[in-house]
Amino acid sequence: MTISLEVKLLNQHATLPTKANPSDAGLDIYADDIHEIPAWGSRLVSTGIMVNIPKGWCGIIKSRSGLAAKESLEVGAGVIDSGYVGELKVLLRNNSHKIKWVNEGDRIAQMLLVPVPEVSVVKVKEFTEVEGERGMGGFGSSGV
């Protein structure tokens, strides 16, 4: 299945999302400016792009594994609904004791496009049928 993602560049420093390999799940998202991310802090990083996510889909913004492992920079919030067409910004959290810098053109996150089914919420007094075997077991109920 192929879908089209319309992307508008907002300035000359913006970069279209890319995939390093055709089989990659996520599209790399790039910073369009220099940003300082304070130690143990977070910053909204501009990308200089707007995306038009097709109806019935959403964009999930996730951390890049290398950036998280090597630089301790991880994505905070990250659901982009299909109705949002403002600038895509990425909340980066610095999980280290050192100030980190993001430069123009750095890959800062990845975006996965995920189908979103229509859901109707039904209020019930009891579940008609419970799927699975966990029941009401919470954290750690399936073992360590």
C-alpha positions as CSV (number, residue, x, y, z in Angstrom):
1,M,0.0,0.0,0.0
2,T,1.3,3.4,-0.9
3,I,-0.1,6.7,0.4
4,S,1.0,10.2,-0.5
5,L,2.2,12.7,2.2
6,E,2.1,16.3,1.0
7,V,4.9,18.4,2.6
8,K,5.3,22.1,2.4
9,L,8.7,23.7,3.0
10,L,8.4,26.9,5.0
11,N,11.9,28.2,4.5
12,Q,15.1,27.6,2.6
13,H,16.6,25.7,5.6
14,A,13.8,23.1,5.7
15,T,14.4,19.5,4.5
16,L,11.9,17.1,3.1
17,P,11.4,14.0,5.3
18,T,13.4,11.0,3.9
19,K,14.0,7.3,4.4
20,A,17.5,6.1,4.6
21,N,16.4,2.7,3.3
22,P,13.2,1.8,1.3
23,S,12.2,-0.7,4.0
24,D,12.5,1.7,6.9
25,A,9.3,2.2,8.9
26,G,9.8,5.9,9.7
27,L,10.6,9.0,7.8
28,D,13.5,11.0,9.1
29,I,12.6,14.5,10.3
30,Y,15.2,17.3,10.2
31,A,15.8,20.4,12.2
32,D,15.7,23.7,10.2
33,D,17.7,25.8,12.7
34,I,20.2,25.6,15.6
35,H,18.7,24.8,19.0
36,E,20.2,24.5,22.4
37,I,18.6,21.8,24.6
38,P,19.4,22.4,28.3
39,A,20.7,19.6,30.5
40,W,17.7,17.6,31.9
41,G,15.4,19.9,29.9
42,S,13.4,20.0,26.8
43,R,12.9,22.3,23.7
44,L,10.5,22.5,20.8
45,V,12.7,22.1,17.7
46,S,11.4,23.6,14.5
47,T,11.5,21.6,11.3
48,G,10.3,24.2,8.8
49,I,7.8,21.8,7.3
50,M,4.1,21.4,7.3
51,V,2.6,17.9,6.5
52,N,-0.8,17.1,5.2
53,I,-1.5,13.7,6.7
54,P,-4.3,11.9,4.8
55,K,-7.7,11.4,6.6
56,G,-7.8,8.0,8.3
57,W,-4.0,8.2,9.2
58,C,-1.9,9.9,11.9
59,G,1.8,10.7,12.2
60,I,3.6,9.2,15.2
61,I,6.8,11.1,16.1
62,K,9.4,8.8,17.7
63,S,13.0,9.1,18.8
64,R,15.8,8.1,16.5
65,S,17.5,5.2,18.2
66,G,21.1,6.5,17.5
67,L,20.3,10.0,18.9
68,A,18.7,8.5,22.0
69,A,21.5,6.0,22.6
70,K,24.5,8.3,21.8
71,E,23.2,11.7,22.7
72,S,20.5,11.0,25.3
73,L,18.0,13.0,23.2
74,E,14.5,11.6,23.0
75,V,11.2,12.7,21.6
76,G,8.5,13.8,24.1
77,A,4.9,14.3,22.8
78,G,4.3,12.9,19.4
79,V,0.9,12.3,17.8
80,I,0.1,14.4,14.7
81,D,-3.6,14.2,13.7
82,S,-4.7,14.3,10.1
83,G,-6.5,17.6,10.7
84,Y,-3.3,19.5,11.8
85,V,-1.5,21.4,9.1
86,G,0.6,23.8,11.1
87,E,4.4,23.6,11.3
88,L,5.7,20.3,12.5
89,K,7.7,20.8,15.7
90,V,9.5,18.1,17.7
91,L,9.7,18.1,21.5
92,L,13.2,16.9,22.3
93,R,14.2,16.0,25.8
94,N,17.8,16.0,26.9
95,N,18.3,13.2,29.4
96,S,21.8,14.1,30.3
97,H,23.8,16.5,32.5
98,K,25.3,18.3,29.5
99,I,23.8,20.9,27.2
100,K,23.1,19.4,23.8
101,W,23.0,21.2,20.4
102,V,20.9,20.4,17.4
103,N,22.1,21.9,14.2
104,E,20.3,22.8,11.0
105,G,19.9,19.7,8.9
106,D,20.3,17.2,11.8
107,R,18.0,14.3,11.8
108,I,16.1,14.7,15.1
109,A,13.2,12.3,14.9
110,Q,11.3,9.9,12.8
111,M,7.6,9.9,11.8
112,L,5.6,6.8,11.2
113,L,2.3,7.0,9.4
114,V,-0.3,4.8,11.0
115,P,-3.8,4.0,10.0
116,V,-6.5,5.2,12.5
117,P,-9.8,3.3,12.5
118,E,-13.0,5.1,13.4
119,V,-13.9,4.2,17.0
120,S,-17.2,4.4,18.7
121,V,-17.0,4.5,22.5
122,V,-19.7,2.4,24.2
123,K,-20.5,2.8,27.9
124,V,-21.2,-0.6,29.6
125,K,-21.8,-1.9,33.1
126,E,-20.0,-5.2,32.3
127,F,-17.8,-6.4,29.4
128,T,-19.7,-8.8,27.2
129,E,-16.5,-10.7,26.5
130,V,-12.9,-10.2,27.7
131,E,-10.2,-11.1,25.2
132,G,-6.9,-12.4,26.4
133,E,-5.9,-14.1,29.7
134,R,-4.5,-11.2,31.7
135,G,-7.8,-10.1,33.2
136,M,-7.2,-7.3,35.7
137,G,-3.5,-8.0,36.2
138,G,-1.5,-4.8,36.0
139,F,2.2,-4.0,36.0
140,G,4.4,-7.2,36.2
141,S,1.4,-9.6,36.1
142,S,2.9,-11.5,33.1
143,G,6.3,-11.9,34.8
144,V,9.5,-9.9,34.9
